């Protein structure tokens, strides 16, 4: 009879022989909310989820699509609620303290470290130095004794390479000859490897540009494809006009934006699902925005005339309300739906949105989702 393999001895010897090697699985145990239940669900597969620590996530979109609102605003605020220290790297020199305060972000030094860095190489160096110091202090400690950290880079698209600087100083702008995509890929790859064993995560914003392919009209994310492969979550965002008053009545004046968020990549839920999140200028985004459409599209809410109905699974009582009442979460109706949500019982479906004429003529249309978008 063959002798049993001593896996414990092998694990101990190989861990010592290869520096930085870890064994076993490292599933995320800390999730940071995006500030919206529907987006949380589509990204992480759970309403109370969002962006995980230990991974790299990317939100990409056109200017004004709400990338900074979600990443530098909502995610930072929700991270601070969980006592997660935030390192906010501003490469655009665009994040004002007053704007962050308006989103309830705590800018005190013990909660947030804001760095203004423009060079990719400098960003890589500061993250590397941070991780060296972090490992020297906490590598031998239990997970519960290690501080949790979230890096936010806003944005990848604005970062410069040494070639950019040299050419600008010489007045000879020829482009960086493909160095930037390689540098971004290297940055994200190294961060993925460094963060994996610790409760440290990174979320980045990036720019998109219009596709020239008529058969694949989705906007292209700048910076190449290398860093997308290494990211665990990639969300594409597009800006639409919000023409509604506070009561949800349609008006001609633009009162905010509707951020169309399409999950291009996720390892925790079904990809290529979309949601439109309303962000009014005056009140900001409701955490329930898009949830009524999600539930209706999945058959959780049933339409009856001009109202939507839901059967309470515990009491059997039918809740029948107008759409606006559902969207306002009157009497905690949407909280009940989320509590009783069962992914195995919902149906796939499409939600058709009313689109304004000027939106149909938008030159930066992401895809056919301006008229129809899928929801989970």
N, C-alpha and C positions, 0 to 999 in steps of 0.2 A: 504493500500500500504506500502511495506517495506521501511524502511528508508535507504537512500543511504549510502554506506560505505565511511567513511572519510579516503581515502587512504593517503592523505597528513599528517594527524595527526599520522596515524600508522607508516608511513615511518620515521617521525621525532622521534617518541618515540623509535622505535626499533634500529635506528642508534645510539641513545644515550645510550641505554642499552647494546649494544654489541660493545665493543671497536674494532676498526679496520674494522668494517663492512662498506661496500659501497653499493650503490644501482645503478641500471641502467646498461647499456652496456658499454664496454670499447673496442671498435674496434681499431686496430692499426692505427695510423695516421702518423707514421714515419717509413719509410723503408730504409734500408741500402743496397746498391748494393753489389753483390758478385764480381763485376768487369767483369761480363759476362752476356750479355743480355739473352742468351738461358737458363742459369741456373736460372737467376732471374725469367724467365717465368715459368719454371717447378716447382720452389719452391713456388712462390707467386701468379702465375696466371697473372702476368703483367711484361712487359719488363723493366719498370722503378721501379720495386719492389725489392725484395731480402729478407733480414732478418728483421722482425719487432721488434721494441722496445716494451717492455711490456711482452715479451715471452722469452722462452728458446729454443735455436736451437743447434743441435749437428751434427758435421761432423765427420764421423768415417771411418777409412780405414787403409790399411797396411802402412808400413814405406815407405816414399817417394812418396805417392800418391797425394800430393799437399794439404793436410789438412791445414798445417801451412801457406802455400802460400795464400790460400783463406781467412782463419780466422784471422791470425795474420798480414797478409799483406794487401790484398785487402779490407777486411771489415773494418779494422782499418783506412786505408787511406780514404775510402769513408765516414766513419763516421766523420772523422775530417773535411772533406769538408762541412759537414752540422753542424759544430760547436758542435759536440757531443763529450764529454769528454770520453776518453777510459782508463779503468783500465785493464792493461794487466798482467795476472797472469801466470808466467812461472814456471811450475812445473818440467820441464825437464832441466832447465838451458841451453837451446839450442838457444835462440833468441838473436842474436848479433845485436848491434846497426848499424853496417855497412850493414848487410843484410836488416834490416828494412829501412834504408835510400835508398837502391837500389830499394825498392818497393815504394818509395816516401812517407814513413810514417814519420810524424813529431814527433820527440822524445823529444821535449822541454817540460818542466815541466808543462806548462799551457795547454798542449794538451794531454799528455800521462803520466800515472803513471804506471811504470813497477815494479811488485813485484815478488820476487823469493821465492815461498812458496812450500813446498813439502807435508805437512800434510793436510789431508782432514779437520781435526778439526780446523786447523789454517785458512784455506780458509773460512770455515763456520763462524768463529769468526770475521774475517776482513770484510766479507760482511755484517754480522749482525750489527757490529759497524758502518759501513758506512751508512747503512739504518737507524739506530737510529738517527744519526747525520743529515742525509738528511731530515727525516721526521720532526725533531725538527725545522729545518730551513724553510722548504718549504711546509709542509703539509697543511697549511692554505692559501697558495697562489694559484693563478690561474695557469692553465697548461702552459700558455705562459711565466710565470715568473719562472718556474721551469727549472733548467738545465737538459739537456738530457745526459744520461750516458750509456755506453756500457761496460759490463764486458766480457773479453775474457779469457777463461781458456785453456791453451795449455800445458798439456792435462789432461783429467780425468784419463786416464789409468796409468799415472806415479805417481799419488798421493799415499802417504803412510798412513797407520793407526798406532796408538800407538802400536798395537800388532806387526806390522812389525818391528818397531824400537826396541822394547823390545827383540824380538827374535834375531835380528841381534846383539845386544849388548851381549846377552848370548851365541851366537854362536849355537843356537838351532832353525833352520829354519823349522818350522812345517806348515807355512801358517797362515793366519789370521782367519781361521775357519768361513769364510763367512761374516766377519764384513764389508769388503770394499763395497760389493754391497749394503748392508743396509745403510752404511754411504753416498754413492753416491746418493741413492734414497732420503734419508732425505735432503741432500744438495739441490738437484734440486727441490724437493717439496716445501721446504721453500722459495727458490728463486722465484718460480712461484707465490706463495702467496704474497711475499713482493713486487714484481715488478709490479703486475697486475694493480694497480691504478696510476702508474707513468710512465713517459717515460724513463724507465730504462730496459735494456734488457741484455741477456747473451747468448753468443755463445761459445760452447766448442768443442774441438777435442777429439777424443778417438781412441783407437786401435781396430783392428779386428783380429780374428784368423780363420783359415780354418775350414770349417764345415766337420764333419765326417759322415753326413747324405747324402747318395747318391741320395735320393729323394728330398732333399732340400739343394742344393749346395751353397746357398748364405752364404758368410762369416758371422760369428757371432761377434757381438759387445761385447767387454769385459765389465765387471762390472755389469752383470746382466741385467734384463729387466725393473726393477722398474723405473729408471730415464727416460727410453724411453717413458713410458706411460705418464709421466708428461711433456715431451717436445712437443712443437708444431710442430717442423720441425726436421726430421732426414734424413741426406743424407749419403749414403754409397759410398765411393770412392775406386777406384782400379787403379793401375799403369800399364800402357802399354807403350811400347817404341815408340818414335817419330822419324821416319827415313825419314825426309824430309829436303830439303834445304829451303832457304828463299823464293824461288819462288814456293814452293810446289811440287817440283820434288822428286820422291822417290830415296833415296840413301841407302847405306849399313851402314853408320855411324849413331850412335844414337845422335840426336841433341837436345833431350829434352824428355818430357813425354807426353803421352796422358792420361789425368785423366778421367776415366770413372765414371761419377757421376749418381747414381741411387737414386731417391727421395723415400725413404722407408716410410716416413710419412710426410704429410702436411695437414694443415687445410684450405688451401687457394687455392688449385689446385688439379688436379687429381694425386693420388699417383702412384708409381711404374713406372714412366716415367724416361727415361735415356738420357744422352747426353755425348758425348766424347769431352772434351775441350783440345786443344793443348796448351802446355806450353813450348815453346822453351827456352833453357838455355840462349841464348844471348839477345833475345828481350822481353821475358815474354809473358804473355797471351794476345791475342787480345780480346777485348770485343765482337767481332762478331764471335768468334770461335764457331763452331757448329750450327750457325744460318742457314746457307745454307742447311745443312742436315735436320734441323728441318722443314724448309719451304718446302723442296722437299718431305719429308716423309709425310707431311700433305696435299700435293697436292696443296700448294700455288704456288710453282714453278713447271712448267710442263717441262718435258724433251722432247727435240726435237733433235734427232741425238745426237751430242756430246755437245749440248748447253742446257741451261735452260732458260725458258721464263716466263715472268710475265706480266699481263695486268693491267696497271694503272687504278684504279677504277674511278679516276676523269677525266682523259683525254681519256681513252680507248686505249691509245698507248701501243703497245707491246714492252717490253724490252727483248731482246734476247742476252744473253752473255754466254761465257764459264764459267765453274764452278769456275776457279781461279779468274776471274773478280768479280764474286759474292762474293767469300770469302774475297776479298780485299775491298769490299764495294765501287767499282768504281762508281763515279758520285752519291754517296749516295743511291745506289740501295737498300741495305738492310735497310737503314733508312726509305725509302719509304714503303717497305714491312711491317715493324713494325708499321708504322703510320696507315696503312690501314688494319692491321690484324683484322680479325673477327673470334672469336672462334666458332661462330655458322655456319660458312661456310667452315671451314677446314675439311679435311677427315683424319680418322685414317690411319696409315700406318706404315710400317717397313722400316728401312734403313739398307742395308747390307754393311758391311765394309770389305775391304781386310785385312786379318790378316796374319802376318808372321808366319812361321813354328815354330820359337822358342816361340812365344806367345801362340800357341796352346798347347805347351808342358809346359806351366807355371803351376807350382804346386799350385799356389795360385789363380787359376781361380775362380772368384766370381760366375759366372753362365753362362748360354748359351749366354749371351750378348757379349761374346768375338767374336762371329760371327754375331749375329744379335741383335740389340737393338731397343726398341720402343722409339718413340719421340712424343711429343705433339705439 
